Amino acid sequence: MADLSIDLAGIRSPNPFWLASAPPTNTGYQVQRAFEAGWGGAVWKTLGDPIINTSARFAAINFNGQRVAGFNNIELISDRPLDVNLKEIYETKKRFPNHAVIASLMVEPTQYKWHEIVKRVEDVGVDGLELNFGCPHGMAERGMGAASGQQPDLVQAQTTWAKEVATTPVIVKLTPNITDITVVARHAVKGGADAISLINTINSLAGVDIHSWNTIPHVGGKGAHGGYCGPAVKPIALNMLAECARDMNVGVPISGIGGISTWQDVVEFMLMGATGIQVCTAAMHHGFRIVEEMIDGLNNYLDDKGLSSVTELIGQSVSRYSNWGDLDLNYQVVARINEENCINCNKCHIACEDTSHQCIDMLTNAEGKSILQVREEDCVGCNLCSIVCPVDGAIDMIEIQNGMAPMSWNDRQKMIGSLNDSYTGAEVIG
């Protein structure tokens, strides 16, 4: 069995599975239950000046029979007194000394406020700090959370203030509600961040009740934007993770967050550069014991791959993530339909005919059976037919050896530039 332990910027954990700062980590009772279930670490629900939460605060997006494909919340940071939280953190760490206990913090962007809370929290024995610069609602209106996280200079300054007194590793949690997350990540590192975590939730409105015309959720007939998370945000999180992981000016460990529900998701995040991961929505949907299946699945996967440690996964796919201009424009795949598996639902034909390249024909074979066939010479390999096909193995995307040398758009531009230079320098003969 492979070694699942990780070390994220000096924070050790028996496995990469942490609970994110959220409702599941609101109390010592919950965090201790999570550790008993198998979670390796927990980021305590964000501490700061206690607030008042609304009564209706969650909403979910269900899609095609899948419940909680996306999750929306307008909940803020901890509404319990700081002293109560600190007492429970101390008791939890004392009972589970080998598990990672991280304190998530959010205060006003002033130096003395950061100094004060960092000292108080570290006094109870936390393994690290996570500075919450990501919450997009409620706290942002008060100048904290995403309001800070969208200002690179302020992220750098606050990170510096925390590091001035911190004796444990400092993780900076980034907001996805920004044009380029790497800009903020770089400033966090300039401020001394030992690691970053991403992504926090995305600005969203879950929906509108078409009968009452109220927003979902609503508080006495009024609504507000909230934070979006759950499986639906995973592609966004993976992209932002990859951008930071391949940025040489970031260069610190990353705790991956966003839509992680299965052990397969964990593998993807770690391959794309995460040292460990954090989970929230999946635990809220299925309970803490979901981690048992995630641990078993990850163990089996590592054994199948012949890997002795989960850390061998970290960043293995980062070099394969590039810019569009570096992609090989001469690479070619085409669709091929397997008649034995095809159920003739015609979804591929309709999708191709109406919205793609009109290269799937409806024919009749020698036995008089209707079949679908791809005109490979007209297929551009867009993958749409295989995506809409409801039967695994009915459509394969086949790589074609066309004899053409690799050529990216950037290569092409360089070649054109060289030709232009040669023409410019050529002697004109009359």
ZAVEXLO-575012 format. One record per residue (C-alpha): x, y, z; residue number from 0. Coordinates in nm, 3 decimals. Layout:
REM ZAVEXLO-575012
<node <X, Y, Z>, NUM>,
...
REM end
This chain:
REM ZAVEXLO-575012
<node <0.000, 0.000, 0.000>, 0>,
<node <0.138, 0.339, -0.102>, 1>,
<node <0.232, 0.614, 0.140>, 2>,
<node <-0.048, 0.874, 0.138>, 3>,
<node <0.119, 1.124, 0.371>, 4>,
<node <0.199, 1.473, 0.245>, 5>,
<node <0.399, 1.774, 0.353>, 6>,
<node <0.252, 2.103, 0.232>, 7>,
<node <0.498, 2.383, 0.305>, 8>,
<node <0.592, 2.217, 0.632>, 9>,
<node <0.239, 2.114, 0.730>, 10>,
<node <0.233, 1.737, 0.764>, 11>,
<node <-0.078, 1.529, 0.714>, 12>,
<node <-0.142, 1.151, 0.712>, 13>,
<node <-0.315, 1.186, 0.374>, 14>,
<node <-0.393, 1.462, 0.121>, 15>,
<node <-0.762, 1.478, 0.214>, 16>,
<node <-0.848, 1.796, 0.400>, 17>,
<node <-1.184, 1.951, 0.472>, 18>,
<node <-1.207, 2.308, 0.343>, 19>,
<node <-1.297, 2.603, 0.559>, 20>,
<node <-1.677, 2.584, 0.546>, 21>,
<node <-1.981, 2.459, 0.739>, 22>,
<node <-1.829, 2.108, 0.788>, 23>,
<node <-1.544, 2.261, 0.996>, 24>,
<node <-1.754, 2.495, 1.207>, 25>,
<node <-1.698, 2.320, 1.542>, 26>,
<node <-1.454, 2.095, 1.722>, 27>,
<node <-1.721, 1.824, 1.731>, 28>,
<node <-1.741, 1.821, 1.352>, 29>,
<node <-1.367, 1.831, 1.289>, 30>,
<node <-1.306, 1.548, 1.536>, 31>,
<node <-1.578, 1.339, 1.371>, 32>,
<node <-1.409, 1.403, 1.038>, 33>,
<node <-1.069, 1.290, 1.167>, 34>,
<node <-1.228, 0.976, 1.308>, 35>,
<node <-1.373, 0.907, 0.962>, 36>,
<node <-1.030, 0.933, 0.799>, 37>,
<node <-0.973, 1.292, 0.690>, 38>,
<node <-0.608, 1.391, 0.720>, 39>,
<node <-0.663, 1.758, 0.790>, 40>,
<node <-0.915, 2.036, 0.828>, 41>,
<node <-0.916, 2.408, 0.766>, 42>,
<node <-1.126, 2.554, 1.047>, 43>,
<node <-1.422, 2.768, 0.944>, 44>,
<node <-1.293, 3.121, 0.897>, 45>,
<node <-1.226, 3.311, 1.219>, 46>,
<node <-1.259, 3.684, 1.269>, 47>,
<node <-1.504, 3.918, 1.434>, 48>,
<node <-1.824, 3.711, 1.476>, 49>,
<node <-2.105, 3.797, 1.236>, 50>,
<node <-2.479, 3.727, 1.205>, 51>,
<node <-2.573, 3.479, 0.933>, 52>,
<node <-2.904, 3.471, 0.749>, 53>,
<node <-3.159, 3.198, 0.809>, 54>,
<node <-3.198, 3.086, 0.445>, 55>,
<node <-2.843, 3.053, 0.311>, 56>,
<node <-2.795, 2.750, 0.080>, 57>,
<node <-2.919, 2.655, -0.265>, 58>,
<node <-2.829, 2.380, -0.511>, 59>,
<node <-2.832, 2.322, -0.884>, 60>,
<node <-2.964, 1.981, -0.988>, 61>,
<node <-2.896, 1.868, -1.345>, 62>,
<node <-3.034, 1.570, -1.539>, 63>,
<node <-3.120, 1.379, -1.225>, 64>,
<node <-2.793, 1.456, -1.046>, 65>,
<node <-2.857, 1.636, -0.723>, 66>,
<node <-2.618, 1.908, -0.611>, 67>,
<node <-2.428, 1.934, -0.937>, 68>,
<node <-2.362, 2.288, -0.818>, 69>,
<node <-2.398, 2.448, -0.476>, 70>,
<node <-2.456, 2.810, -0.379>, 71>,
<node <-2.428, 2.973, -0.038>, 72>,
<node <-2.459, 3.316, 0.119>, 73>,
<node <-2.313, 3.206, 0.453>, 74>,
<node <-2.033, 3.415, 0.599>, 75>,
<node <-1.747, 3.340, 0.838>, 76>,
<node <-1.786, 3.186, 1.184>, 77>,
<node <-2.071, 3.332, 1.386>, 78>,
<node <-1.931, 3.186, 1.710>, 79>,
<node <-1.706, 3.380, 1.951>, 80>,
<node <-1.336, 3.357, 1.878>, 81>,
<node <-1.259, 3.231, 2.230>, 82>,
<node <-1.497, 2.937, 2.182>, 83>,
<node <-1.336, 2.843, 1.852>, 84>,
<node <-0.985, 2.869, 1.995>, 85>,
<node <-1.075, 2.643, 2.288>, 86>,
<node <-1.212, 2.379, 2.051>, 87>,
<node <-0.911, 2.406, 1.820>, 88>,
<node <-0.681, 2.343, 2.117>, 89>,
<node <-0.886, 2.041, 2.228>, 90>,
<node <-0.900, 1.899, 1.874>, 91>,
<node <-0.527, 1.932, 1.814>, 92>,
<node <-0.451, 1.777, 2.153>, 93>,
<node <-0.671, 1.478, 2.069>, 94>,
<node <-0.542, 1.442, 1.712>, 95>,
<node <-0.177, 1.554, 1.723>, 96>,
<node <-0.086, 1.392, 1.391>, 97>,
<node <-0.367, 1.551, 1.190>, 98>,
<node <-0.334, 1.890, 1.022>, 99>,
<node <-0.538, 2.167, 1.184>, 100>,
<node <-0.530, 2.489, 0.986>, 101>,
<node <-0.693, 2.813, 1.100>, 102>,
<node <-0.866, 3.016, 0.831>, 103>,
<node <-0.850, 3.388, 0.912>, 104>,
<node <-1.022, 3.702, 0.786>, 105>,
<node <-0.994, 4.045, 0.944>, 106>,
<node <-0.992, 4.406, 0.834>, 107>,
<node <-0.692, 4.497, 0.618>, 108>,
<node <-0.491, 4.662, 0.893>, 109>,
<node <-0.157, 4.549, 1.030>, 110>,
<node <-0.247, 4.539, 1.397>, 111>,
<node <-0.560, 4.332, 1.330>, 112>,
<node <-0.355, 4.066, 1.149>, 113>,
<node <-0.087, 4.065, 1.418>, 114>,
<node <-0.348, 4.023, 1.689>, 115>,
<node <-0.541, 3.732, 1.540>, 116>,
<node <-0.233, 3.545, 1.417>, 117>,
<node <-0.080, 3.548, 1.766>, 118>,
<node <-0.403, 3.439, 1.935>, 119>,
<node <-0.462, 3.153, 1.694>, 120>,
<node <-0.107, 3.023, 1.699>, 121>,
<node <-0.113, 3.016, 2.080>, 122>,
<node <-0.359, 2.722, 2.068>, 123>,
<node <-0.132, 2.504, 1.857>, 124>,
<node <-0.252, 2.520, 1.496>, 125>,
<node <-0.028, 2.369, 1.229>, 126>,
<node <-0.074, 2.656, 0.987>, 127>,
<node <-0.279, 2.956, 0.882>, 128>,
<node <-0.494, 3.014, 0.575>, 129>,
<node <-0.563, 3.378, 0.492>, 130>,
<node <-0.909, 3.398, 0.339>, 131>,
<node <-0.895, 3.648, 0.052>, 132>,
<node <-1.166, 3.472, -0.144>, 133>,
<node <-1.515, 3.492, 0.009>, 134>,
<node <-1.718, 3.674, -0.260>, 135>,
<node <-2.024, 3.778, -0.060>, 136>,
<node <-2.111, 3.959, 0.260>, 137>,
<node <-1.757, 3.999, 0.386>, 138>,
<node <-1.650, 4.155, 0.055>, 139>,
<node <-1.902, 4.433, 0.113>, 140>,
<node <-1.711, 4.504, 0.436>, 141>,
<node <-1.375, 4.535, 0.257>, 142>,
<node <-1.259, 4.180, 0.333>, 143>,
<node <-1.261, 3.847, 0.148>, 144>,
<node <-1.271, 3.887, -0.229>, 145>,
<node <-1.262, 4.266, -0.195>, 146>,
<node <-0.908, 4.221, -0.065>, 147>,
<node <-0.831, 3.926, -0.289>, 148>,
<node <-0.903, 4.126, -0.605>, 149>,
<node <-0.635, 4.382, -0.517>, 150>,
<node <-0.288, 4.230, -0.565>, 151>,
<node <-0.108, 4.497, -0.362>, 152>,
<node <-0.347, 4.448, -0.071>, 153>,
<node <-0.299, 4.071, -0.086>, 154>,
<node <0.075, 4.122, -0.069>, 155>,
<node <0.050, 4.370, 0.218>, 156>,
<node <-0.179, 4.153, 0.430>, 157>,
<node <0.031, 3.846, 0.368>, 158>,
<node <0.335, 4.041, 0.481>, 159>,
<node <0.156, 4.153, 0.797>, 160>,
<node <0.060, 3.797, 0.883>, 161>,
<node <0.412, 3.670, 0.813>, 162>,
<node <0.564, 3.937, 1.037>, 163>,
<node <0.439, 3.752, 1.344>, 164>,
<node <0.350, 3.403, 1.220>, 165>,
<node <0.560, 3.108, 1.335>, 166>,
<node <0.363, 2.850, 1.136>, 167>,
<node <0.328, 2.822, 0.755>, 168>,
<node <0.098, 3.075, 0.590>, 169>,
<node <-0.134, 2.968, 0.306>, 170>,
<node <-0.308, 3.237, 0.102>, 171>,
<node <-0.653, 3.142, -0.031>, 172>,
<node <-0.727, 3.304, -0.366>, 173>,
<node <-1.049, 3.425, -0.521>, 174>,
<node <-1.149, 3.303, -0.870>, 175>,
<node <-1.346, 3.624, -0.923>, 176>,
<node <-1.060, 3.787, -1.106>, 177>,
<node <-0.925, 3.808, -1.461>, 178>,
<node <-0.584, 3.649, -1.401>, 179>,
<node <-0.538, 3.451, -1.082>, 180>,
<node <-0.161, 3.424, -1.133>, 181>,
<node <-0.120, 3.799, -1.075>, 182>,
<node <-0.262, 3.770, -0.725>, 183>,
<node <-0.073, 3.444, -0.662>, 184>,
<node <0.255, 3.617, -0.745>, 185>,
<node <0.179, 3.902, -0.505>, 186>,
<node <0.093, 3.654, -0.230>, 187>,
<node <0.435, 3.496, -0.282>, 188>,
<node <0.599, 3.840, -0.276>, 189>,
<node <0.432, 3.893, 0.058>, 190>,
<node <0.593, 3.576, 0.190>, 191>,
<node <0.320, 3.314, 0.141>, 192>,
<node <0.449, 2.963, 0.205>, 193>,
<node <0.168, 2.815, -0.006>, 194>,
<node <-0.152, 2.911, -0.183>, 195>,
<node <-0.493, 2.747, -0.194>, 196>,
<node <-0.751, 2.777, -0.471>, 197>,
<node <-1.019, 2.823, -0.568>, 198>,
<node <-1.263, 2.992, -0.334>, 199>,
<node <-1.624, 3.016, -0.445>, 200>,
<node <-1.746, 3.193, -0.760>, 201>,
<node <-1.993, 3.482, -0.768>, 202>,
<node <-2.335, 3.339, -0.850>, 203>,
<node <-2.711, 3.347, -0.821>, 204>,
<node <-2.850, 2.996, -0.794>, 205>,
<node <-3.181, 3.073, -0.960>, 206>,
<node <-3.518, 3.247, -0.957>, 207>,
<node <-3.845, 3.085, -0.855>, 208>,
<node <-4.066, 3.141, -1.160>, 209>,
<node <-4.382, 3.108, -0.948>, 210>,
<node <-4.304, 3.345, -0.661>, 211>,
<node <-4.040, 3.548, -0.851>, 212>,
<node <-3.813, 3.527, -0.548>, 213>,
<node <-3.443, 3.461, -0.584>, 214>,
<node <-3.308, 3.121, -0.471>, 215>,
<node <-3.232, 3.137, -0.185>, 216>,
<node <-3.420, 3.439, -0.056>, 217>,
<node <-3.429, 3.602, 0.284>, 218>,
<node <-3.775, 3.743, 0.346>, 219>,
<node <-3.826, 3.814, -0.023>, 220>,
<node <-3.479, 3.953, -0.095>, 221>,
<node <-3.174, 3.778, -0.232>, 222>,
<node <-2.804, 3.844, -0.289>, 223>,
<node <-2.522, 3.696, -0.489>, 224>,
<node <-2.347, 3.404, -0.323>, 225>,
<node <-2.054, 3.169, -0.367>, 226>,
<node <-2.077, 2.884, -0.619>, 227>,
<node <-1.900, 2.551, -0.566>, 228>,
<node <-1.954, 2.179, -0.616>, 229>,
<node <-1.879, 1.950, -0.915>, 230>,
<node <-1.980, 2.219, -1.166>, 231>,
<node <-1.681, 2.439, -1.080>, 232>,
<node <-1.415, 2.169, -1.114>, 233>,
<node <-1.303, 2.268, -1.468>, 234>,
<node <-1.261, 2.629, -1.358>, 235>,
<node <-1.061, 2.523, -1.054>, 236>,
<node <-0.837, 2.291, -1.259>, 237>,
<node <-0.757, 2.568, -1.505>, 238>,
<node <-0.662, 2.817, -1.234>, 239>,
<node <-0.461, 2.551, -1.052>, 240>,
<node <-0.273, 2.470, -1.372>, 241>,
<node <-0.202, 2.836, -1.448>, 242>,
<node <-0.047, 2.886, -1.104>, 243>,
<node <0.138, 2.554, -1.107>, 244>,
<node <0.315, 2.635, -1.435>, 245>,
<node <0.396, 2.994, -1.344>, 246>,
<node <0.761, 3.013, -1.247>, 247>,
<node <0.693, 3.330, -1.047>, 248>,
<node <0.453, 3.147, -0.817>, 249>,
<node <0.659, 2.841, -0.728>, 250>,
<node <0.503, 2.749, -0.392>, 251>,
<node <0.298, 2.441, -0.293>, 252>,
<node <-0.071, 2.454, -0.378>, 253>,
<node <-0.373, 2.320, -0.190>, 254>,
<node <-0.632, 2.240, -0.457>, 255>,
<node <-1.000, 2.321, -0.403>, 256>,
<node <-1.310, 2.321, -0.623>, 257>,
<node <-1.556, 2.048, -0.714>, 258>,
<node <-1.357, 1.755, -0.576>, 259>,
<node <-1.594, 1.465, -0.512>, 260>,
<node <-1.407, 1.143, -0.595>, 261>,
<node <-1.060, 0.991, -0.574>, 262>,
<node <-1.033, 1.043, -0.950>, 263>,
<node <-1.078, 1.417, -0.895>, 264>,
<node <-0.800, 1.408, -0.637>, 265>,
<node <-0.564, 1.240, -0.884>, 266>,
<node <-0.644, 1.505, -1.147>, 267>,
<node <-0.576, 1.791, -0.907>, 268>,
<node <-0.249, 1.642, -0.789>, 269>,
<node <-0.132, 1.566, -1.143>, 270>,
<node <-0.202, 1.930, -1.224>, 271>,
<node <0.015, 2.055, -0.941>, 272>,
<node <-0.170, 2.029, -0.610>, 273>,
<node <0.025, 1.893, -0.314>, 274>,
<node <-0.300, 1.823, -0.131>, 275>,
<node <-0.669, 1.893, -0.173>, 276>,
<node <-0.963, 2.037, 0.020>, 277>,
<node <-1.324, 1.921, 0.003>, 278>,
<node <-1.646, 2.088, 0.112>, 279>,
<node <-1.956, 2.027, -0.102>, 280>,
<node <-1.910, 1.652, -0.138>, 281>,
<node <-1.886, 1.616, 0.241>, 282>,
<node <-2.199, 1.827, 0.285>, 283>,
<node <-2.381, 1.612, 0.029>, 284>,
<node <-2.269, 1.267, 0.143>, 285>,
<node <-2.123, 1.304, 0.493>, 286>,
<node <-1.772, 1.261, 0.628>, 287>,
<node <-1.746, 0.890, 0.550>, 288>,
<node <-1.715, 0.968, 0.181>, 289>,
<node <-1.342, 0.992, 0.252>, 290>,
<node <-1.320, 0.615, 0.305>, 291>,
<node <-1.402, 0.546, -0.060>, 292>,
<node <-1.168, 0.825, -0.169>, 293>,
<node <-0.880, 0.678, 0.032>, 294>,
<node <-0.942, 0.324, -0.096>, 295>,
<node <-0.968, 0.443, -0.455>, 296>,
<node <-0.649, 0.646, -0.433>, 297>,
<node <-0.461, 0.357, -0.271>, 298>,
<node <-0.571, 0.115, -0.544>, 299>,
<node <-0.483, 0.364, -0.818>, 300>,
<node <-0.131, 0.415, -0.681>, 301>,
<node <-0.082, 0.039, -0.652>, 302>,
<node <-0.197, -0.011, -1.011>, 303>,
<node <0.046, 0.256, -1.128>, 304>,
<node <0.330, 0.105, -0.926>, 305>,
<node <0.378, 0.424, -0.724>, 306>,
<node <0.504, 0.405, -0.367>, 307>,
<node <0.392, 0.753, -0.259>, 308>,
<node <0.107, 0.986, -0.347>, 309>,
<node <0.361, 1.267, -0.377>, 310>,
<node <0.486, 1.105, -0.698>, 311>,
<node <0.169, 1.234, -0.867>, 312>,
<node <0.231, 1.600, -0.791>, 313>,
<node <0.265, 1.810, -1.105>, 314>,
<node <0.315, 1.525, -1.350>, 315>,
<node <0.072, 1.677, -1.601>, 316>,
<node <0.176, 2.041, -1.564>, 317>,
<node <0.424, 2.028, -1.852>, 318>,
<node <0.145, 1.901, -2.078>, 319>,
<node <-0.064, 2.211, -2.014>, 320>,
<node <0.035, 2.489, -2.249>, 321>,
<node <-0.089, 2.787, -2.447>, 322>,
<node <-0.312, 2.747, -2.752>, 323>,
<node <-0.037, 2.884, -2.972>, 324>,
<node <0.188, 2.590, -2.883>, 325>,
<node <-0.059, 2.322, -2.996>, 326>,
<node <0.023, 2.111, -3.302>, 327>,
<node <-0.205, 2.228, -3.584>, 328>,
<node <-0.110, 1.923, -3.793>, 329>,
<node <-0.225, 1.673, -3.531>, 330>,
<node <-0.535, 1.494, -3.660>, 331>,
<node <-0.807, 1.272, -3.514>, 332>,
<node <-1.126, 1.151, -3.678>, 333>,
<node <-1.441, 0.985, -3.549>, 334>,
<node <-1.517, 0.619, -3.620>, 335>,
<node <-1.847, 0.458, -3.537>, 336>,
<node <-1.854, 0.101, -3.406>, 337>,
<node <-2.164, -0.054, -3.564>, 338>,
<node <-2.175, -0.334, -3.306>, 339>,
<node <-2.218, -0.085, -3.021>, 340>,
<node <-2.422, 0.178, -3.204>, 341>,
<node <-2.792, 0.188, -3.106>, 342>,
<node <-2.889, 0.417, -3.395>, 343>,
<node <-3.021, 0.692, -3.172>, 344>,
<node <-2.889, 0.936, -3.435>, 345>,
<node <-2.774, 1.189, -3.174>, 346>,
<node <-2.430, 1.205, -3.335>, 347>,
<node <-2.579, 1.264, -3.680>, 348>,
<node <-2.807, 1.541, -3.555>, 349>,
<node <-2.529, 1.712, -3.360>, 350>,
<node <-2.289, 1.695, -3.654>, 351>,
<node <-2.548, 1.795, -3.914>, 352>,
<node <-2.693, 2.087, -3.720>, 353>,
<node <-2.400, 2.226, -3.524>, 354>,
<node <-2.074, 2.087, -3.656>, 355>,
<node <-1.932, 1.979, -3.996>, 356>,
<node <-2.198, 1.762, -4.164>, 357>,
<node <-1.973, 1.457, -4.203>, 358>,
<node <-2.187, 1.175, -4.059>, 359>,
<node <-2.404, 1.004, -4.323>, 360>,
<node <-2.713, 0.788, -4.267>, 361>,
<node <-2.673, 0.485, -4.494>, 362>,
<node <-2.816, 0.137, -4.552>, 363>,
<node <-2.577, -0.158, -4.544>, 364>,
<node <-2.590, -0.476, -4.751>, 365>,
<node <-2.832, -0.638, -4.505>, 366>,
<node <-3.072, -0.348, -4.535>, 367>,
<node <-2.987, -0.216, -4.189>, 368>,
<node <-2.961, 0.158, -4.127>, 369>,
<node <-2.612, 0.259, -4.025>, 370>,
<node <-2.422, 0.578, -3.950>, 371>,
<node <-2.087, 0.634, -4.114>, 372>,
<node <-1.829, 0.912, -4.084>, 373>,
<node <-1.676, 1.065, -4.397>, 374>,
<node <-1.330, 1.082, -4.252>, 375>,
<node <-1.197, 1.314, -4.520>, 376>,
<node <-1.443, 1.580, -4.400>, 377>,
<node <-1.415, 1.511, -4.024>, 378>,
<node <-1.224, 1.778, -3.832>, 379>,
<node <-1.199, 1.571, -3.514>, 380>,
<node <-1.398, 1.812, -3.297>, 381>,
<node <-1.511, 1.528, -3.060>, 382>,
<node <-1.874, 1.648, -3.051>, 383>,
<node <-2.023, 1.320, -3.177>, 384>,
<node <-1.839, 1.116, -2.914>, 385>,
<node <-1.948, 1.362, -2.646>, 386>,
<node <-2.321, 1.343, -2.724>, 387>,
<node <-2.319, 0.964, -2.785>, 388>,
<node <-2.495, 0.788, -2.494>, 389>,
<node <-2.312, 0.455, -2.542>, 390>,
<node <-1.952, 0.401, -2.432>, 391>,
<node <-1.744, 0.252, -2.712>, 392>,
<node <-1.986, 0.338, -2.990>, 393>,
<node <-1.769, 0.622, -3.122>, 394>,
<node <-1.391, 0.633, -3.099>, 395>,
<node <-1.166, 0.923, -3.186>, 396>,
<node <-0.881, 0.776, -3.388>, 397>,
<node <-0.543, 0.942, -3.436>, 398>,
<node <-0.449, 0.972, -3.804>, 399>,
<node <-0.090, 0.953, -3.923>, 400>,
<node <-0.097, 1.215, -4.196>, 401>,
<node <0.278, 1.236, -4.250>, 402>,
<node <0.288, 1.605, -4.163>, 403>,
<node <0.552, 1.742, -3.928>, 404>,
<node <0.429, 1.912, -3.609>, 405>,
<node <0.351, 2.280, -3.665>, 406>,
<node <0.208, 2.515, -3.405>, 407>,
<node <0.068, 2.862, -3.464>, 408>,
<node <0.374, 3.004, -3.290>, 409>,
<node <0.603, 2.799, -3.515>, 410>,
<node <0.411, 2.927, -3.816>, 411>,
<node <0.444, 3.288, -3.706>, 412>,
<node <0.819, 3.246, -3.655>, 413>,
<node <0.850, 3.096, -4.001>, 414>,
<node <0.652, 3.382, -4.155>, 415>,
<node <0.868, 3.630, -3.962>, 416>,
<node <1.186, 3.467, -4.091>, 417>,
<node <1.058, 3.478, -4.450>, 418>,
<node <0.964, 3.844, -4.412>, 419>,
<node <1.310, 3.920, -4.275>, 420>,
<node <1.472, 3.742, -4.566>, 421>,
<node <1.260, 3.933, -4.817>, 422>,
<node <1.335, 4.263, -4.645>, 423>,
<node <1.707, 4.200, -4.660>, 424>,
<node <1.709, 4.067, -5.015>, 425>,
<node <1.878, 4.267, -5.289>, 426>,
<node <1.632, 4.385, -5.552>, 427>,
<node <1.743, 4.295, -5.905>, 428>,
<node <1.590, 4.515, -6.175>, 429>,
REM end
